[in-house]
Amino acid sequence: MKLTNYQKNILRAIGIRIAGFLIDVLLKTVRINIYNSDVVKKLDIEKKNYITAFWHGSMLVGWYLHRNKNFASLVSKSKDGDVLTAILAKWKFHVVRGSSSKGGHEALDTMIHLTEENYCLAITPDGPTGPIYKMKPGAVITAKRSMVPLLLVGIGMKSKWTLKSWDRFEIPKPFSKVTAIYSDPVLVMQHLSKEETSKVIDDCECLLSKLQKEANEICLNC
């Protein structure tokens, strides 16, 4: 029997909801150890918004860390984005559908507007298409123009599935141990020149890679 487009859309919507439910159940079994969490607690207590940045391949855990808080994230309008939107909605994120690869200025303006609305942001600085572990300007430029602190988050997993995607997308296995390490807040001053801002981007890329390596090493030895 050939399905109509309406029936296909219904089945797809059901599949997306099931996928979101299963991922939420999986993440609830994971044991997460967080290092330097005081920087986040301090900002939360002071009711200050901030930007978190973690690599695209670690975004499931990165988003889960910030669930049920005042967070927003930009998600593409692709079919994969539909699944991610369902997951983020379950975790009480404010989701904006758009593209950071098409119309970069529009995406940047959207992120800055969200900080003005007092949202915290979760950004994957090497997304949406890579290269892997190469920080694009968006997170730092948003922090600079909004004067909101940037926190880099390295994430390691003891036991995981790694997909054969450009970002080596990681899914923790049930009951896996996970390590998350926050950097101290990075404040990007608005008066910085283009060259100085580029150096901040390079420094943040190095620091995030360092935190990621440290998180993975902790997991290997835990």
N, C-alpha and C positions, 0 to 999 in steps of 0.2 A: 504494500500500500504506500503510495506516495504522499508524503506529508505536505500540507500547505505551509506557506511562509508563516502564517499565524501560529500553527502548531509547532513549527521549528523554533520560533521565538519563545513560546511557552516553555518548551523543553530546555532551551538554552538558559532561560531565566531560572528554572528549577536547578539546573546543573551548577550555575553560578552560586546560588544560595547554598547548595550542598557543599561545594568546594570551600566557601567561606566558613561554614559551620565546622567542617573537618579540620581546617587549618587552625581555627580558634581552639578547638578541643586539643589538638596536638600541642600548641604553644602552652596551654595550661599545664601540661605535664612536665615542661622543661624547668630545670632548676638554674636560676640566673644569679650569679654573683656580680655585684656592681662595685667598681672601684672609683674613688673620688666622687661619690654620689652627693657629698655635702654641697658641692657647687650647685647642683640642681635643686636640692632642698632649700638652700638659701634663696635662690631666685624665686622658687615657688612660694616660700613664706612671705617674701617681699612683694609678691604678686607682680613680678616683672616678667615680661615675655622674653623669649630667647629663640635662637635658631640652633637646631641640632643637625649635624651632617655625618653620615655614615656611608660606606661604599654600597653601591647598587646591589651587589651580590648578597649583602647582609641585611637587606631592607626588611625582611619579614620580622626578624628579631628586633631590628631598630625601631620599627613602627610599634611592635608589641610593647617595648619598653615605655612608650609614651601614650599608651592606651588610656581611655577614660579621663583625659586631661584636655586642656584648651588648645588642642593642636590642629593644624591645618596642613594639607599636603596637595601638591599639584600632581594629577594623574592623567596620563594620555587618554585620548578618546578611542584607543584601539580595543580589540576584543580582550586582550590580556588586561587592559585597564579596567574593563568591566568587572573582572574577578577581583582585582586589587581594590576597586571601589567598594565592592561588597564586604571585603575583609575590613577595610578602614571604617566603613559605616558601623560595623559591629563593634569596633573599638572606639567609637564616638569621635572620630576625626571629622573635621569639616573638610570635605573633598571638593576641589575645584578641577573640573575636567578641562584639559587644554594640552598644549605641547610645548616643551622647552626646546625642542629641536627645530620647530617651525615657528618663526616669529619670536625670536629670543627676547626682544625688547618687551613684547606683550606679556610673556611669562614673568619677566623681571618686574614689570609694573604690577602684575597680579600679586606676586609675593610681597612686594613692598606695601601694597594696599592691605594685605592680610595682617602685616605687623602693625599697621596703623589702627586696625580693628582690634588690636591687643591679642591676636592669636600668636602662639608659638608655632614655629615651622619645623617640619622634618624634611630634609633635603638629601637626595643622593647625588653628590657632586660629579660623579663620573657617568651619570645617566643622561638620557635614556638609551644611548647607543654606544657608549664607550668613547675612547679606549678605556679599558679596565684600569682602575686606580690612577687615572689622570684627572685631576681636579679642574673642572670648568669654572669660569669666573662667578657664576650665579650666586652661590652661597656667600662669598666674600663681598661681592658688590651689593647684595641685599643687606648684609650686616653694615656695610659702610653707609649706604644711603639712608637706612632706617635708624642707625645708631643703636641697634639691638645686638647684644653679645652673641658670639658664635661659639658653640660647644662641639668639638669633634669627638666622635664615639667609635672606638675600636671594638670590634665584636668577634669573639672566637667561640667555636663550638667543639665539644669533645667528640661527639658522634653525630654525623650528618650525612645527608645525601647532597652531592654536588652535581648540578645539571651541566650538560654540555652546551652551555650558552656563552655568549661573549663575556658575561660578567661572572661566570662560574657560580651561578645562583645557588645559595646554600639553604637547605631545609633541615633544621635539627631533627634528629630521630627522637622517638618518644622517650621521655625521662632523661634526655641528654643533659649534660652540664654545659652551661653557657657562661662566658665571661664578657662583661662589658666594662670598658674603661673610658671615663670622660676626661677630656682635657680641662684645664682651667679656662675660664672665659677668654675669648679672643675679642678684643675691642678694636674695630677698624675705624680709624679717624677719618672724618669727611674731608679733611684738608690734604690727604695724601695725594701725591701725583700719580699719574698712570703707571710710571715705572715703579714707584713705591708700592702701589696696590698689587702690581704683578708679582713683586717679591713676597708680599703677604700671601698671595695665592700659592706660590711655590712652597713657602714655609708651612702653610696649612696642609698641603699635599704630603710633604715629608712627615709632618707630625701625625697625620691621620694614618699613614702607612706604618709608622713606628708603633702607634697605639694598637693597630690591627695585629702586628707581629707579636707584640707583648701579650695581647689577649689570647692569641693562638698558642703561644708558648705556655701560658698559665694553664690552659685547657689540656694540653698534652701531658702536663705533669700533675693534674688533679685526679 
